[in-house]
Amino acid sequence: MPTAPSTFVPTATDLVQRCLHGDAGAWRALVERYARLVRSVPARQGFSPAEVDDIGQEVFLALAQNLHTIEDAERLPGWLVTTTRRACWRTSARRR
């Protein structure tokens, strides 16, 4: 009886390591995996769609700049949420 082909889903650690070695496909996969999480934080706080996009870009830029400092990639969702909240605070401060 034939079995269905298994689909390999890379861990966050796999993706981070591949990104650190210049794998653009891994970066796209990392962004796709966490984009909804990042967008959900400012969206729940009532930011406009344009602000949500700007905050998301700020967060993923920060990730790209700090990827080499991530010690435990499996904790990346928490890092992203914290970084997104801080970006929201900065955006709110600029509004005032």
DSSP file (Angstrom, degrees, kcal/mol; ACC not computed):
  #  RESIDUE AA STRUCTURE BP1 BP2  ACC     N-H-->O    O-->H-N    N-H-->O    O-->H-N    TCO  KAPPA ALPHA  PHI   PSI    X-CA   Y-CA   Z-CA
    1    1 A M              0   0    0      0, 0.0     2,-0.1     0, 0.0     0, 0.0   0.000 360.0 360.0 360.0 123.0    0.0    0.0    0.0
    2    2 A P        -     0   0    0      0, 0.0     2,-0.3     0, 0.0     0, 0.0  -0.370 360.0-140.9 -70.7 146.8    1.6    3.3   -1.1
    3    3 A T        -     0   0    0     -2,-0.1     3,-0.1     1,-0.0     0, 0.0  -0.782  22.6-102.4-106.2 153.2    2.1    6.0    1.5
    4    4 A A        -     0   0    0     -2,-0.3     2,-0.1     1,-0.1    -1,-0.0  -0.451  46.5 -99.5 -69.9 143.2    1.6    9.7    1.1
    5    5 A P        -     0   0    0      0, 0.0     2,-0.2     0, 0.0    -1,-0.1  -0.399  39.2-122.4 -64.2 138.1    4.8   11.6    0.7
    6    6 A S        -     0   0    0     -2,-0.1     2,-0.6    -3,-0.1    -3,-0.0  -0.563  17.2-136.7 -81.9 147.7    5.8   13.3    3.9
    7    7 A T        -     0   0    0     -2,-0.2     2,-0.6     2,-0.0    -1,-0.0  -0.915  12.5-138.6-106.9 123.0    6.3   17.0    3.9
    8    8 A F        -     0   0    0     -2,-0.6    -2,-0.0     1,-0.0     0, 0.0  -0.697  15.2-166.9 -82.7 122.4    9.3   18.3    5.7
    9    9 A V        -     0   0    0     -2,-0.6    -2,-0.0     0, 0.0    -1,-0.0  -0.939  20.2-134.3-109.4 111.8    8.5   21.4    7.7
   10   10 A P        -     0   0    0      0, 0.0     2,-0.1     0, 0.0    -2,-0.0  -0.321  18.0-120.5 -67.0 146.5   11.7   23.1    8.9
   11   11 A T     >  -     0   0    0      1,-0.1     4,-2.3     4,-0.0     5,-0.2  -0.309  27.6-105.3 -75.1 167.2   12.0   24.2   12.4
   12   12 A A  H  > S+     0   0    0      1,-0.2     4,-2.9     2,-0.2     5,-0.2   0.890 124.3  55.3 -59.9 -38.4   12.6   27.8   13.3
   13   13 A T  H  > S+     0   0    0      2,-0.2     4,-2.5     1,-0.2    -1,-0.2   0.925 106.8  49.6 -60.9 -44.7   16.2   26.8   14.2
   14   14 A D  H  > S+     0   0    0      1,-0.2     4,-2.4     2,-0.2    -2,-0.2   0.937 113.1  46.7 -58.2 -47.4   16.6   25.3   10.7
   15   15 A L  H  X S+     0   0    0     -4,-2.3     4,-2.7     2,-0.2    -2,-0.2   0.917 112.0  49.5 -64.3 -43.7   15.3   28.4    9.0
   16   16 A V  H  X S+     0   0    0     -4,-2.9     4,-2.6     2,-0.2    -1,-0.2   0.936 111.7  48.8 -61.5 -45.8   17.5   30.8   11.1
   17   17 A Q  H  X S+     0   0    0     -4,-2.5     4,-0.8    -5,-0.2    -1,-0.2   0.916 112.4  48.1 -60.8 -42.9   20.6   28.8   10.4
   18   18 A R  H ><>S+     0   0    0     -4,-2.4     5,-2.3    -5,-0.2     3,-0.6   0.894 110.7  51.8 -64.7 -39.3   19.8   28.7    6.7
   19   19 A C  H ><5S+     0   0    0     -4,-2.7     3,-2.3     1,-0.2    -2,-0.2   0.917 104.9  55.8 -61.5 -43.1   19.2   32.5    6.8
   20   20 A L  H 3<5S+     0   0    0     -4,-2.6    -1,-0.2     1,-0.3    -2,-0.2   0.724 105.7  53.2 -63.6 -20.1   22.5   33.1    8.5
   21   21 A H  T <<5S-     0   0    0     -4,-0.8    -1,-0.3    -3,-0.6    -2,-0.2   0.201 127.6 -98.2 -99.7  14.6   24.1   31.2    5.6
   22   22 A G  T < 5 +     0   0    0     -3,-2.3     2,-1.0     1,-0.2    -3,-0.2   0.658  66.0 157.0  86.4  16.5   22.5   33.5    3.0
   23   23 A D     >< -     0   0    0     -5,-2.3     4,-1.6     1,-0.2     3,-0.3  -0.665  21.4-171.3 -81.9 103.3   19.5   31.3    2.0
   24   24 A A  H  > S+     0   0    0     -2,-1.0     4,-2.3     1,-0.2    -1,-0.2   0.828  84.8  57.7 -64.2 -33.2   16.9   33.8    0.6
   25   25 A G  H  > S+     0   0    0      1,-0.2     4,-2.2     2,-0.2    -1,-0.2   0.871 104.7  51.2 -65.0 -36.7   14.3   31.1    0.4
   26   26 A A  H  > S+     0   0    0     -3,-0.3     4,-2.5     2,-0.2    -1,-0.2   0.882 108.2  52.3 -67.4 -37.8   14.7   30.4    4.1
   27   27 A W  H  X S+     0   0    0     -4,-1.6     4,-2.7     2,-0.2     5,-0.2   0.938 109.7  48.6 -63.0 -45.7   14.2   34.1    4.8
   28   28 A R  H  X S+     0   0    0     -4,-2.3     4,-2.7     1,-0.2    -2,-0.2   0.915 112.3  49.1 -59.2 -42.6   11.0   34.2    2.8
   29   29 A A  H  X S+     0   0    0     -4,-2.2     4,-2.3     2,-0.2    -1,-0.2   0.888 110.7  50.4 -64.6 -39.3    9.8   31.1    4.7
   30   30 A L  H  X S+     0   0    0     -4,-2.5     4,-1.7     2,-0.2    -2,-0.2   0.928 112.9  45.6 -64.9 -45.6   10.6   32.7    8.0
   31   31 A V  H  X S+     0   0    0     -4,-2.7     4,-1.7     1,-0.2    -2,-0.2   0.927 113.7  49.2 -64.0 -44.9    8.8   35.9    7.2
   32   32 A E  H  < S+     0   0    0     -4,-2.7     4,-0.5    -5,-0.2    -1,-0.2   0.893 109.7  52.7 -61.5 -39.3    5.8   33.9    5.9
   33   33 A R  H  < S+     0   0    0     -4,-2.3     4,-0.2     1,-0.2    -1,-0.2   0.881 122.7  27.2 -63.8 -38.7    5.7   31.8    9.0
   34   34 A Y  H  X S+     0   0    0     -4,-1.7     4,-2.4    -5,-0.1     5,-0.2   0.425  91.3  95.6-109.4   0.8    5.6   34.7   11.4
   35   35 A A  H  X S+     0   0    0     -4,-1.7     4,-2.8     1,-0.2     5,-0.2   0.907  86.9  50.1 -60.9 -43.3    4.0   37.5    9.4
   36   36 A R  H  > S+     0   0    0     -4,-0.5     4,-1.9     2,-0.2    -1,-0.2   0.905 111.0  49.9 -62.6 -40.8    0.5   36.9   10.8
   37   37 A L  H  > S+     0   0    0     -4,-0.2     4,-1.0     2,-0.2    -2,-0.2   0.948 113.6  45.0 -61.2 -49.1    1.8   36.9   14.3
   38   38 A V  H >< S+     0   0    0     -4,-2.4     3,-0.6     1,-0.2    -2,-0.2   0.919 114.6  48.1 -62.9 -44.8    3.7   40.2   13.8
   39   39 A R  H 3X S+     0   0    0     -4,-2.8     4,-1.8     1,-0.2    -1,-0.2   0.808 102.4  64.5 -66.7 -29.7    0.7   41.8   12.0
   40   40 A S  H 3X S+     0   0    0     -4,-1.9     4,-2.2    -5,-0.2    -1,-0.2   0.828  94.0  60.5 -66.5 -31.0   -1.7   40.7   14.7
   41   41 A V  H <X S+     0   0    0     -4,-1.0     4,-1.0    -3,-0.6    -1,-0.2   0.976 112.3  33.4 -65.7 -56.8   -0.1   42.8   17.5
   42   42 A P  H  4>S+     0   0    0      0, 0.0     5,-2.2     0, 0.0     4,-0.3   0.849 115.8  58.8 -69.4 -29.7   -0.6   46.3   15.9
   43   43 A A  H ><5S+     0   0    0     -4,-1.8     3,-1.3     1,-0.2    -2,-0.2   0.919 105.2  49.2 -62.7 -42.1   -3.9   45.2   14.3
   44   44 A R  H 3<5S+     0   0    0     -4,-2.2    -1,-0.2     1,-0.3    -3,-0.1   0.759 107.1  57.1 -67.3 -23.7   -5.3   44.4   17.8
   45   45 A Q  T 3<5S-     0   0    0     -4,-1.0    -1,-0.3    -5,-0.2    -2,-0.2   0.411 120.8-107.5 -89.1   2.2   -4.1   47.7   19.0
   46   46 A G  T < 5 +     0   0    0     -3,-1.3    -3,-0.2    -4,-0.3    -2,-0.1   0.659  61.3 157.6  86.3  16.8   -6.1   49.6   16.4
   47   47 A F      < -     0   0    0     -5,-2.2    -1,-0.2     1,-0.1    41,-0.0  -0.411  47.4-102.7 -70.5 152.2   -3.4   50.7   14.1
   48   48 A S     >  -     0   0    0      1,-0.1     4,-2.7    -2,-0.1     5,-0.2  -0.276  33.0-105.6 -67.8 159.9   -4.3   51.5   10.5
   49   49 A P  H  > S+     0   0    0      0, 0.0     4,-2.2     0, 0.0     5,-0.1   0.876 123.2  51.7 -55.4 -38.1   -3.5   48.9    7.8
   50   50 A A  H  > S+     0   0    0      2,-0.2     4,-2.4     1,-0.2     5,-0.1   0.906 110.9  47.4 -66.1 -40.4   -0.6   51.2    6.6
   51   51 A E  H  > S+     0   0    0      2,-0.2     4,-2.9     1,-0.2     5,-0.2   0.885 108.9  54.3 -67.5 -37.9    0.8   51.4   10.1
   52   52 A V  H  X S+     0   0    0     -4,-2.7     4,-2.4     2,-0.2    -2,-0.2   0.926 110.5  47.0 -59.4 -44.3    0.5   47.7   10.5
   53   53 A D  H  X S+     0   0    0     -4,-2.2     4,-2.4     2,-0.2    -2,-0.2   0.922 112.7  49.0 -62.8 -44.7    2.5   47.2    7.3
   54   54 A D  H  X S+     0   0    0     -4,-2.4     4,-2.4     1,-0.2    -2,-0.2   0.916 111.9  48.4 -62.5 -43.5    5.1   49.8    8.5
   55   55 A I  H  X S+     0   0    0     -4,-2.9     4,-2.6     1,-0.2    -1,-0.2   0.914 110.2  52.5 -63.5 -42.5    5.5   48.1   11.9
   56   56 A G  H  X S+     0   0    0     -4,-2.4     4,-2.5    -5,-0.2     5,-0.2   0.911 109.8  48.4 -59.4 -43.3    5.8   44.7   10.3
   57   57 A Q  H  X S+     0   0    0     -4,-2.4     4,-2.1     1,-0.2    -1,-0.2   0.908 111.1  50.8 -63.4 -41.1    8.6   46.0    8.0
   58   58 A E  H  X S+     0   0    0     -4,-2.4     4,-2.2     2,-0.2    -2,-0.2   0.911 111.7  47.9 -61.5 -42.7   10.3   47.6   11.0
   59   59 A V  H  X S+     0   0    0     -4,-2.6     4,-2.3     2,-0.2    -2,-0.2   0.926 112.9  45.9 -67.3 -45.4   10.1   44.3   13.0
   60   60 A F  H  X S+     0   0    0     -4,-2.5     4,-2.4     2,-0.2    -1,-0.2   0.819 111.1  53.5 -71.4 -28.3   11.4   42.1   10.2
   61   61 A L  H  X S+     0   0    0     -4,-2.1     4,-2.3    -5,-0.2    -1,-0.2   0.927 109.3  49.2 -65.2 -44.3   14.3   44.6    9.5
   62   62 A A  H  X S+     0   0    0     -4,-2.2     4,-1.5     1,-0.2    -2,-0.2   0.894 110.8  50.9 -60.7 -39.2   15.2   44.4   13.2
   63   63 A L  H  X S+     0   0    0     -4,-2.3     4,-1.1     2,-0.2     3,-0.3   0.934 109.4  49.5 -63.6 -45.6   15.1   40.6   12.9
   64   64 A A  H  < S+     0   0    0     -4,-2.4     3,-0.3     1,-0.2     4,-0.3   0.894 113.7  46.6 -60.1 -39.4   17.4   40.7    9.8
   65   65 A Q  H  < S+     0   0    0     -4,-2.3    -1,-0.2     1,-0.2    -2,-0.2   0.753 123.3  33.6 -74.3 -23.7   19.8   42.9   11.7
   66   66 A N  H >X S+     0   0    0     -4,-1.5     3,-2.3    -3,-0.3     4,-0.5   0.298  80.4 109.8-115.8   8.1   19.8   40.8   14.9
   67   67 A L  G >< S+     0   0    0     -4,-1.1     3,-1.3    -3,-0.3    -1,-0.1   0.851  76.1  59.3 -55.9 -36.5   19.3   37.3   13.5
   68   68 A H  G 34 S+     0   0    0     -4,-0.3    -1,-0.3     1,-0.2    -2,-0.1   0.653 101.6  56.1 -68.0 -14.1   22.9   36.4   14.5
   69   69 A T  G <4 S+     0   0    0     -3,-2.3     2,-0.6     2,-0.0    -1,-0.2   0.536  75.7 112.0 -94.8  -7.2   22.1   37.3   18.2
   70   70 A I    <<  -     0   0    0     -3,-1.3     3,-0.3    -4,-0.5     6,-0.0  -0.547  41.8-179.1 -71.3 114.4   19.1   34.8   18.4
   71   71 A E  S    S+     0   0    0     -2,-0.6     2,-0.5     1,-0.3    -1,-0.2   0.847  75.0  28.2 -84.7 -35.8   20.3   32.2   20.9
   72   72 A D    >   -     0   0    0      1,-0.1     3,-2.3     3,-0.0    -1,-0.3  -0.853  64.8-172.0-130.3  95.4   17.2   30.0   20.8
   73   73 A A  G >  S+     0   0    0     -2,-0.5     3,-1.7     1,-0.3    -1,-0.1   0.722  82.7  69.0 -63.0 -21.9   15.3   30.2   17.5
   74   74 A E  G 3  S+     0   0    0      1,-0.3    -1,-0.3     2,-0.1   -62,-0.0   0.669  97.4  54.2 -71.4 -13.4   12.5   28.2   18.9
   75   75 A R  G X> S+     0   0    0     -3,-2.3     4,-1.6     1,-0.2     3,-0.6   0.234  76.0 110.4 -98.4  11.9   11.7   31.2   21.2
   76   76 A L  H <>  +     0   0    0     -3,-1.7     4,-2.9     1,-0.2     5,-0.2   0.850  66.7  62.4 -57.6 -39.4   11.6   33.5   18.1
   77   77 A P  H 3> S+     0   0    0      0, 0.0     4,-2.4     0, 0.0    -1,-0.2   0.913 105.3  47.4 -55.4 -41.5    7.8   34.1   18.4
   78   78 A G  H <> S+     0   0    0     -3,-0.6     4,-2.5     2,-0.2     5,-0.2   0.905 111.2  50.6 -64.7 -41.4    8.3   35.7   21.8
   79   79 A W  H  X S+     0   0    0     -4,-1.6     4,-2.6     1,-0.2    -1,-0.2   0.918 111.6  48.8 -60.5 -44.0   11.1   37.8   20.5
   80   80 A L  H  X S+     0   0    0     -4,-2.9     4,-2.5     2,-0.2    -2,-0.2   0.905 110.9  49.0 -65.0 -42.2    8.9   38.9   17.6
   81   81 A V  H  X S+     0   0    0     -4,-2.4     4,-2.6    -5,-0.2    -2,-0.2   0.934 113.5  46.6 -63.6 -45.9    6.0   39.8   19.8
   82   82 A T  H  X S+     0   0    0     -4,-2.5     4,-2.1     1,-0.2    -2,-0.2   0.928 114.3  47.1 -61.6 -45.5    8.2   41.8   22.2
   83   83 A T  H  X S+     0   0    0     -4,-2.6     4,-2.0    -5,-0.2    -1,-0.2   0.878 112.2  50.9 -64.3 -38.2    9.9   43.6   19.3
   84   84 A T  H  X S+     0   0    0     -4,-2.5     4,-2.3     2,-0.2    -2,-0.2   0.910 108.0  51.8 -67.3 -42.3    6.5   44.3   17.7
   85   85 A R  H  X S+     0   0    0     -4,-2.6     4,-2.2     1,-0.2    -2,-0.2   0.919 110.2  49.2 -59.8 -42.5    5.1   45.8   20.9
   86   86 A R  H  X S+     0   0    0     -4,-2.1     4,-2.2     1,-0.2    -1,-0.2   0.892 109.5  51.5 -64.5 -39.1    8.1   48.1   21.2
   87   87 A A  H  X S+     0   0    0     -4,-2.0     4,-2.3     1,-0.2    -1,-0.2   0.872 108.5  52.7 -64.7 -36.1    7.6   49.1   17.5
   88   88 A C  H  X S+     0   0    0     -4,-2.3     4,-2.7     2,-0.2    -2,-0.2   0.913 107.6  51.0 -63.9 -43.1    3.9   49.9   18.3
   89   89 A W  H  X S+     0   0    0     -4,-2.2     4,-2.4     1,-0.2    -2,-0.2   0.924 110.8  48.4 -60.7 -44.1    5.0   52.1   21.3
   90   90 A R  H  X S+     0   0    0     -4,-2.2     4,-2.0     1,-0.2    -1,-0.2   0.908 111.5  49.9 -63.2 -41.0    7.4   54.0   19.0
   91   91 A T  H  X S+     0   0    0     -4,-2.3     4,-1.5     1,-0.2    -2,-0.2   0.911 110.9  49.5 -64.5 -42.0    4.7   54.4   16.4
   92   92 A S  H  X S+     0   0    0     -4,-2.7     4,-1.1     1,-0.2    -2,-0.2   0.903 109.5  51.7 -62.2 -41.4    2.2   55.7   19.0
   93   93 A A  H  < S+     0   0    0     -4,-2.4     3,-0.3     1,-0.2    -1,-0.2   0.878 107.7  52.0 -64.6 -37.3    4.8   58.1   20.4
   94   94 A R  H  < S+     0   0    0     -4,-2.0    -1,-0.2     1,-0.2    -2,-0.2   0.813 102.6  60.6 -68.5 -29.4    5.4   59.5   16.8
   95   95 A R  H  <        0   0    0     -4,-1.5    -1,-0.2     1,-0.3    -2,-0.2   0.859 360.0 360.0 -63.6 -35.2    1.6   60.0   16.4
   96   96 A R     <        0   0    0     -4,-1.1    -1,-0.3    -3,-0.3    -2,-0.2   0.478 360.0 360.0 -75.1 360.0    1.6   62.4   19.4
